[in-house]
Every structure is written in C-alpha cells, then in structure tokens.
Amino acid sequence: MSIYSGISSFNDLGQFFRTFLEKKSVLSEDFNSLENKFLQSIQKAESENPWFTRENIFLALEQWAKVLTTTDLENWTKQYKYTENPKRVGVIMAGNIPLVGFHDLLSVLLSGHQLIVKTSSKDDALIDFILDFLMNSNEKFNSSIQKTERLKDFDAVIATGSNNTARYFDYYFRKVPSIIRKNRTSVAVLTGEESPEDLRNLGKDLFSYFGLGCRNVTKIYLPKNFNTDLLFESFYDWKSVIHHTKYANNYEYNRAVYLLSKEAFLDNNFVILKESKELHSPVGVVYFEFYNNSNELKNELHNLQEEIQCVVAQTQNEFSDSVKFGQTQNPSLNDYADGVDVMQFLENL
C-alpha cells in the first residue's frame, strides 16, 4: 500500500460524494446503484439519530466533497512521512454530528497505519458505508481496516468523548501513545463594527448541526452597550430550527427552567440569549458576555484555550485559532481538533 494509492481511493470517495450530491434529487432507494445504497445508509442514519437530519448530513458531505481531491490530499500529506512500519491504531469516534470521526479515519489510513475503529452508535450507518466503499475500491484497505466493538491488540489510540469519558480513556489507554479529546466549544468575539452579512453568517456558526459540534459557537462576547436586537434580527433566517422536535424540546425545557428560577434571558421564540460567564450553553440557548477591554478578553480566552476549539472574529490572527464568520464548519484538512496534529502523532509512532 502506498500513499498514492490511498490518496487515489479517497479522491474516488470525494468524487462519489460530489456525484451523489448532484444526483440527490432524483435518487430512489428502490434502485440498486451505489448512490442509492448510500441513500439507504442516510435514511438509516436519520432513523437511528433524530439529530442527523437530511440537511445536516448533506452539509457534512458537502464539506468533505470539497477537500477529498487529489490536489488537496497531496498538499496536506506531503509534509509528513508515510510510515514503513505500520502500527495498529485504535480510533474511538464521537457521534455528535455526521461524520465527525472521519478525519481520524482519513489520517490513520493515509499515514500508512492500520485502522481499528469503534464507531459511535449515533453515527454508525454513514461510517459503515464509507469503510465498505474504501475496502471495495482498494483491496489493500481490506488488511488495513478493522471495525470492532471493543478495542484490543492496539499500539496507539485516538479517542474522542466527554470530559467524563476522557478520564476513563486516560486511565485505560495510559500505557500506549494516545490522543484523548474532551469537550470543547467555540466562541465569537464581536467589536460592534461587523456588517449585517457578518452577523447573518454568525448564524451558521451557531445553528448548523443544531449547535452540537465542537466548532459551533455557544457563546458570544459583545462590546459594552451592544444592541442585542441586532443578533435576533440576523438569526431570523434560522427560525425553522424550532420545527425540529428535539431542538424544540430542549429550547422549551431551558426556557421553563429560566422562568421558574426567575433568571433573566432574552427570547425570540426559537433561541434564548442568556448572559453568562460559562462557555458551554445548552441546545436552544446561546450565552453572551459583555467585555470592556479587548486585551483583557484576549488574555481571558488564552486562559480558556483548553476548552475552546476556535474563535470567530472579524479580524483574523487577532485571536489564536480564529476563523471568519460563517466558516467554523468548513475546516481545512490541517485544521486539527483540539489543535493536536494527528498526522504528526501518527508519524512519530
């Protein structure tokens, strides 16, 4: 197996995604084509996980379709060495948003290692299809991919979970090289000079995937005296989220809790804005906090960097890991979760 054949297989997968997205309006699960089998996997994913709406699954596919090209994959991997001594790397995937574990899968296989993958029960159908696609498109992947319910006989581990499961992972995998990921979230910093388009784009960072991803913004830092009505106006395009049953249940629950406890909040009937020092807001709620001094805020965010995936800001490079408005869910191949270079980790095994 060479890096070139691996890249070719993932380019084929990207081309399949691109073709599928072009044909999606005319596909029917009644036909026995590969595209229609994938449609059946999508329907299974929808039925098994109500958060995985068709729209959100397509959103994830569109992102991967953009970067799974020979050019992008070669530019990404050329800075790393392809191993001549493959190790068995266990990957424990999360399932909060569609295909969230795919980057780890991609990294392990393109670094030349063997993949032992434990998928999340919340994102099983889509990953299963991809594994089958890869093994059918490249016979050498058959000896490099193993799916399991329980990791064993591994040389290294990449595991993603909650803060609680991370403590278990740290102990259980303490004897092997590992990357253990905990809960993270993203924040936005406004200056008051944002355009209406910037604020509308911020809605993508908040509401894509119902706010469940680590790259979703769950807190907004506002300059003193910022008019919060501007936020509600810019979020209006996302009002349809309230028609999703699980989102609506979370919104109504949190609203009831705040009302009963007589806590102050702002509400527009589909999202709650609540002033808080906390970073991780519940579904249906966005925290905000006013700041007086941008330098003090930079220091505060620096101290919170272990909890923050990325910062949305108008001026790039002003904050570490900052991204433009509306771009949190469009990471490049070298945008690594938690800022840990997975390919370098794999190269050093």
Secondary structure, DSSP 8 states (H G I E B T S, - for coil): --HHHHHHHHHHHHHHHHHHHHHGGG--TTS-SHHHHHHHHHHHHHHH-TT--HHHHHHHHHHHHHH-SHHHHHHHHTTS---SS--EEEEE---SSTTTTHHHHHHHHHTT-EEEEE--GGG-HHHHHHHHHHHHH-GGGGGTEEE-SS--S-SEEEEE--HHHHHHHHHHTTTS-EEEE---EEEEE--S---HHHHHHHHHHHHGGGG-STTSEEEEEEETT--THHHHHHTGGGGGGGGSHHHHHHHHHHHHHHHHTT---EE-SS-EEEE-S-S---TTEEEEEEES-HHHHHHHHHHTTTTEEEEEESSTTSSTTEE-TT-TT---TT--GGG--HHHHHHT-
